[in-house]
């Protein structure tokens, strides 16, 4: 999870064969109840951007309950019968209007995966892999704050 500028806030490691959607609640639990920025801009984080993989009313309700405004892209074809039909989005040139806001997160993911040992998991122990992920996130955070970007 990152802030709006792509600075890492929290990391969870999970098995590669699990869908990451199930770990969103645990990731949100790692954050304090009211997320206040400790960085230079000092703006509180109140929005949650996610891609289509996280589209469900349960995830939206959970984010709202935590004081976050969810901006989750709608799936083209919803399969759950409990989800209400998606409202028609306003017409745009891009099929996903939220894609531009998620770009800093995707950029940070690519910076983290530039570490070869994160891209291909060589460590058998999850605690060692988690420590390496935190080390890489720390380096990305320091570089982004020092240089205004990576």
C-alpha angles and dihedrals in degrees: 000000000000138000123249093279093051099257111148116251105168139002132199124183119212138170113285093235094058125091109248092220091083091060098057093092092049090049091051089049089061090063122081117257092256111030110217118181116247092188132092098277095055094204118146116242111236105152132077119203119192138161129245093279090074096049109132136111091240091060092045092050092048092052092047091049088056092053096258125128106229119223101181120161114241120243115240093232118026115205103185113096092207093062114089117234113280116254114243109264119227113269114269136168091242121065091224114044092189094057095094092057092051094053096094089053092051089048091053090049090055091049090052092047090052084079102090095211090056094047093052112029109226097161115092095197115075093212091060092049090048090051091051091049090052091048091052091047090051091052091048090048094050093047093048093050096043099044103025088246140013 
